Amino acid sequence: MKPAIVIVAFNRPQSLKRLLSNIKNGVYHRNDIDLIISVDYQESDARNQVVNIATSFSWNHGQKTVITHRTNLGLRKHILHCGDLTAEYGSIILLEDDLVVSSQFYSYAQDALQFYNEDERIAGISLYNHRRHPLNRFDFDTIPDDSDVYFLQFASSWGQAWTSGQWKGFKDWYKNATILQNDSIPEKVKSWPESSWLKFFIKYLVVHDKYFVYPNKSFTTNFSDSGTHNKSKNTDFQVPLFSGEMNSLRFKEIDHAINIYDAFFELIPDVIKTLNKDLEGIDFTVDLWGMKPLRVVKTNYLLSTKPLKNTASGHRKGYALEMKPPVLNVISDLPGNDIKLSEANLFENDFKGLDISKNLVWDYFVFKLIPSVYVKIFIKKVLLKLRKK
């Protein structure tokens, strides 16, 4: 397995310069690695700078190719074009220009592609590790185990790798794909703009019950520079980069894994049943983030933080919201009334997620500073506003 490195660029010269400088310092154990820099079209000085940076960059580990498109593809078509390069190169590592990589990114992606190459349930490899839920921005943690990967029915767009077979499976499905209101994917994903290729790949994973492999140690981090989907730069999804040796990373087959999550970042019921035997005979859907509309629930029972329609109505089982991550309260059978297992039709059909205004949710998820710090922040903000006036 010798994946080509494909960089997606457009009109952010400083972003591309940062990434190219970064990958130049990567660890590579061969000198025949193809580097492709694909630059979308725009009539602008910024785009011309990007082309100049790409053409002048010296790549010492193989052949470099710069693709300069003559018409504007837009982000979705550009990513699809780059994904199609798997047919030529066999496998690729795709990096958008606002990323930075770990020095070991290539070895990780190469080893992961090789390890999962024959597994038809795997549709791609992520180089990024989610430490926040991307749809509600709460902390996201997996269950510590004897593996360094987890499986998620949510495709990665912050550094990902595909084999030609994995990409072909998606593209064959994509030819007739549409996003419908009744799709069993998160509401926020459906609302993403038409320029999003990612929402289609997420639906593909759900429809065909496939997964992306994610590392527990991140090999990319996201600068979220302003661009097509970001109006302003932020650091919300910056994560620490892996700095160890690759021989310490442990892969695991999905059939033997306990960290398997659906498109809503919920641990799948089959895993919960293996870890809490009391739930083995119950057919239920998991909704601890409170983001699933009741219409996507196909089981009689729902395990959820949603409120019940009638607070006086009983529920089959209740759990506290104290241990982290939230699912450990269920696995550890910690009694309480914050997480409820009940008939699905007894819950409110609320899919906006956990209500941060509730004391319980605030106390559990929000990092609280000491009072004096809040006062200092408030005073500084007031002074800044006064100065602007």
C-alpha positions in Angstrom: 0.0 0.0 0.0 1.6 3.3 -1.2 -1.0 6.1 -0.9 -0.5 9.3 -2.8 -0.8 12.5 -0.8 -3.5 14.8 -2.3 -3.8 18.4 -1.1 -7.0 20.4 -1.9 -6.3 24.1 -2.3 -8.2 27.1 -3.6 -7.4 30.7 -2.5 -5.7 30.5 0.9 -2.0 31.0 0.2 -0.9 31.1 3.8 -2.8 28.0 4.6 -1.2 26.1 1.8 2.3 27.4 2.7 1.8 26.2 6.3 0.7 22.7 5.3 3.4 22.2 2.7 6.1 23.3 5.1 4.5 20.9 7.6 4.4 17.8 5.4 8.0 18.5 4.2 9.1 17.6 7.8 7.1 14.3 7.9 8.7 10.9 8.4 8.7 8.9 5.2 10.3 5.5 4.7 10.4 5.6 1.0 11.1 8.0 -1.8 8.5 7.2 -4.4 5.5 8.9 -2.7 3.3 10.9 -5.2 2.2 14.4 -4.1 -0.7 16.0 -5.9 -1.7 19.6 -5.3 -5.1 20.3 -6.8 -6.0 24.0 -7.1 -9.6 25.1 -7.9 -10.1 28.0 -10.2 -10.8 31.6 -9.2 -9.9 34.8 -10.9 -8.0 36.4 -8.0 -4.5 37.3 -6.7 -4.9 34.9 -3.8 -5.5 32.0 -6.1 -2.5 33.0 -8.3 -0.4 33.0 -5.1 -1.6 29.5 -4.3 -0.6 28.3 -7.8 2.9 29.9 -7.4 3.4 28.3 -4.0 2.3 24.9 -5.3 4.5 25.0 -8.4 7.6 26.3 -6.5 7.3 23.8 -3.7 10.2 21.2 -3.6 9.1 17.6 -2.8 12.0 15.3 -2.2 10.1 12.0 -1.5 8.7 11.3 -5.0 6.9 12.9 -7.9 5.0 16.2 -7.5 2.0 17.0 -9.7 0.1 20.3 -9.6 -3.4 20.3 -11.1 -4.8 23.8 -11.9 -8.4 23.7 -12.8 -9.7 26.0 -15.5 -13.2 26.3 -14.2 -14.5 26.7 -10.7 -15.6 23.3 -9.4 -16.7 24.4 -5.9 -15.8 22.4 -2.8 -18.0 19.4 -3.3 -17.0 18.7 -6.9 -13.4 19.4 -6.1 -13.3 16.8 -3.3 -15.0 14.3 -5.6 -12.5 15.0 -8.3 -9.6 14.4 -5.9 -11.3 11.2 -4.5 -11.4 9.9 -8.1 -7.6 10.0 -8.1 -7.8 6.7 -6.1 -8.4 5.0 -9.5 -5.0 6.2 -10.7 -3.0 5.8 -7.5 -4.7 2.9 -5.8 -5.1 4.8 -2.5 -4.8 8.4 -1.4 -4.5 10.6 1.7 -6.6 13.7 1.3 -5.7 16.9 3.1 -7.5 20.2 2.8 -5.1 23.2 3.1 -6.2 24.4 6.5 -4.8 21.3 8.2 -1.5 20.5 9.8 -0.3 16.9 10.2 1.7 14.9 12.7 5.1 13.8 11.4 3.8 10.2 11.5 0.7 10.9 9.5 1.9 9.0 6.4 2.9 5.8 8.3 -0.4 5.8 10.2 -2.6 6.2 7.1 -0.5 3.6 5.2 -0.7 1.0 8.0 -4.4 1.7 8.7 -5.3 1.3 5.0 -3.4 -1.9 4.8 -4.9 -3.3 8.0 -8.5 -2.6 7.0 -8.2 -3.1 3.3 -10.2 -6.4 3.2 -12.9 -5.3 5.6 -16.0 -4.4 3.6 -17.6 -2.5 6.6 -14.8 0.0 6.5 -15.4 2.9 4.1 -12.4 5.1 4.9 -9.7 6.1 7.4 -9.7 9.3 9.4 -6.4 11.0 10.4 -8.3 13.3 12.8 -9.5 12.4 16.3 -12.7 14.0 17.5 -12.4 15.4 21.0 -15.6 17.4 20.6 -18.9 16.4 19.2 -18.9 18.4 15.9 -22.7 19.0 16.0 -23.1 20.2 19.6 -19.5 20.9 20.6 -19.7 19.0 23.9 -16.7 16.9 24.9 -16.6 13.6 23.1 -14.7 10.7 24.7 -14.5 7.0 23.8 -14.2 4.2 26.3 -10.6 3.4 27.1 -9.7 -0.1 26.0 -6.8 -2.1 24.5 -7.0 -0.4 21.1 -6.0 3.0 19.6 -8.9 3.2 17.2 -12.7 3.6 17.2 -15.3 3.2 14.6 -17.7 6.0 13.7 -20.6 6.2 11.1 -19.5 9.8 10.4 -17.0 10.4 7.6 -13.9 12.5 8.2 -13.2 15.7 6.3 -10.2 16.8 8.4 -7.7 14.4 6.9 -8.8 11.1 5.5 -7.6 8.2 3.4 -9.3 5.9 0.9 -8.4 2.9 -1.2 -9.8 2.8 -4.7 -12.3 0.1 -3.6 -13.6 2.2 -0.7 -14.0 5.3 -2.9 -15.6 3.3 -5.7 -18.2 2.0 -3.3 -19.2 5.5 -2.4 -19.1 6.9 -6.0 -21.3 4.1 -7.3 -23.9 4.9 -4.7 -23.5 8.7 -5.1 -24.6 8.7 -8.8 -28.2 8.6 -7.7 -27.9 10.0 -4.2 -30.1 12.7 -2.7 -30.5 14.1 0.8 -34.1 13.7 2.0 -35.8 15.1 5.0 -36.6 11.7 6.4 -33.1 10.4 6.2 -31.7 8.8 9.4 -28.8 11.3 9.7 -28.5 14.2 12.1 -30.7 17.2 11.3 -27.7 19.6 11.3 -26.0 17.4 8.7 -29.0 17.7 6.4 -28.9 21.5 6.8 -25.3 21.7 5.6 -25.0 23.7 2.3 -25.0 22.2 -1.2 -21.3 22.5 -1.3 -21.0 19.8 1.3 -19.7 16.4 0.0 -19.5 15.2 3.6 -23.3 14.9 4.2 -23.5 12.5 1.3 -20.8 10.3 2.5 -22.4 10.2 6.0 -25.7 9.1 4.5 -23.8 6.5 2.5 -22.3 5.1 5.7 -25.7 4.9 7.3 -27.5 3.3 4.3 -24.9 0.6 3.9 -23.9 0.2 7.6 -20.3 1.1 7.0 -17.8 3.0 9.2 -14.8 5.2 9.2 -11.8 4.2 11.3 -10.7 7.0 13.7 -7.5 7.1 15.8 -7.6 7.9 19.5 -4.5 10.0 18.9 -4.8 12.6 16.2 -2.6 12.8 13.1 -4.1 16.0 11.9 -5.4 19.2 13.5 -7.8 21.7 12.0 -7.1 25.5 11.8 -10.6 26.2 10.5 -9.2 29.1 8.4 -11.9 31.3 6.8 -13.1 29.8 3.6 -16.1 28.1 1.9 -17.6 26.7 5.1 -16.0 29.0 7.7 -16.8 32.7 7.8 -14.1 33.4 10.3 -11.1 31.6 11.7 -11.5 29.7 15.0 -9.7 27.1 17.1 -12.7 25.1 18.2 -11.5 21.9 16.6 -7.8 22.2 17.3 -6.5 18.9 18.8 -3.1 17.7 20.1 -1.0 16.0 17.4 0.5 12.5 17.9 4.2 12.7 18.5 5.1 9.1 19.3 6.5 6.2 17.3 4.2 4.3 15.0 5.2 0.9 16.4 3.2 1.7 19.5 -0.2 2.1 17.7 -2.7 -0.8 18.1 -5.4 -1.5 15.5 -8.4 -3.7 16.1 -10.9 -5.4 13.9 -14.4 -3.9 14.1 -15.9 -7.3 15.1 -13.8 -7.3 18.3 -14.2 -3.6 19.1 -16.3 -1.9 21.8 -15.9 1.6 20.5 -18.4 1.6 17.6 -20.6 4.7 17.2 -23.4 5.7 14.9 -23.9 8.9 12.9 -25.1 10.7 16.0 -21.9 9.8 17.9 -23.9 7.3 20.0 -22.4 3.9 21.1 -24.4 1.2 19.3 -26.8 -0.9 21.3 -25.1 -4.2 20.6 -21.9 -3.0 22.4 -23.9 -1.7 25.4 -25.6 -5.0 25.7 -22.3 -6.8 25.9 -21.1 -4.5 28.6 -24.4 -4.4 30.6 -25.9 -7.9 30.5 -29.2 -6.6 32.1 -30.0 -5.0 28.8 -29.4 -8.0 26.6 -33.0 -8.9 25.9 -34.2 -5.4 25.2 -34.5 -3.9 21.7 -33.6 -0.2 22.1 -32.1 2.8 20.3 -29.5 5.0 22.0 -30.0 8.8 22.2 -27.9 10.1 25.0 -27.1 13.3 23.2 -30.9 13.9 22.7 -30.5 14.6 19.0 -32.5 11.8 17.4 -36.0 12.7 16.1 -38.5 10.0 17.2 -39.2 9.2 13.5 -35.7 7.7 13.2 -36.3 5.4 16.2 -37.4 2.0 14.8 -37.3 0.1 18.2 -39.9 -0.2 20.9 -37.6 1.3 23.5 -35.4 4.4 23.6 -32.5 5.1 25.9 -32.4 8.8 26.1 -31.8 12.1 28.0 -35.0 13.5 26.3 -37.8 14.5 28.6 -40.8 12.3 28.9 -44.2 13.7 27.8 -45.7 13.0 31.2 -43.2 13.3 34.0 -45.5 11.2 36.2 -45.2 8.2 33.8 -42.8 5.6 34.8 -39.8 4.2 32.8 -38.3 0.8 32.7 -34.9 1.8 33.9 -33.1 5.1 34.9 -29.5 6.1 35.1 -27.5 9.0 36.5 -25.5 11.5 34.5 -22.3 11.6 36.5 -19.7 9.3 35.0 -17.9 10.3 31.8 -18.4 9.6 29.0 -22.2 9.6 29.5 -22.7 6.0 28.3 -20.5 4.7 31.2 -23.4 5.5 33.5 -25.5 3.0 31.6 -22.7 0.4 31.3 -21.9 0.7 35.1 -25.7 0.6 35.9 -25.4 3.8 38.0 -29.0 4.5 39.2 -30.7 7.8 38.6 -33.3 9.6 36.5 -31.2 11.6 34.1 -31.0 8.9 31.4 -34.1 6.9 30.9 -35.0 3.6 29.2 -38.6 3.7 28.3 -41.1 3.1 25.4 -40.0 5.4 22.6 -43.5 7.0 22.2 -43.4 8.3 25.8 -40.6 10.7 25.0 -41.0 14.3 23.8 -40.0 14.5 20.1 -37.2 17.0 20.8 -34.1 16.6 18.7 -32.3 19.9 19.4 -30.0 18.1 21.8 -29.2 18.6 25.5 -30.4 21.8 27.0 -27.3 23.6 28.4 -29.6 26.0 30.4 -30.6 23.1 32.7 -28.5 22.9 35.8 -27.8 19.2 35.4 -26.5 19.6 31.9 -24.5 22.7 32.7 -22.9 21.0 35.7 -22.0 17.9 33.8 -20.6 19.3 30.5 -19.5 22.9 31.1 -16.0 23.6 32.5 -16.5 26.1 35.2 -14.0 28.8 36.0 -13.6 30.2 39.5 -15.9 33.3 40.1 -13.1 35.8 40.1 -12.1 34.8 36.6 -15.6 35.4 35.3 -15.6 38.9 36.8 -12.3 39.7 35.2 -13.5 38.5 31.8 -16.7 40.6 32.1 -14.8 43.7 33.1 -12.4 43.3 30.2 -15.2 42.9 27.7 -17.0 46.0 29.0 -13.8 48.1 28.8 -13.2 46.9 25.2 -16.7 48.0 24.2 -16.3 51.4 25.8 -12.9 51.9 24.0 -14.5 51.1 20.7 -17.2 53.7 21.3 
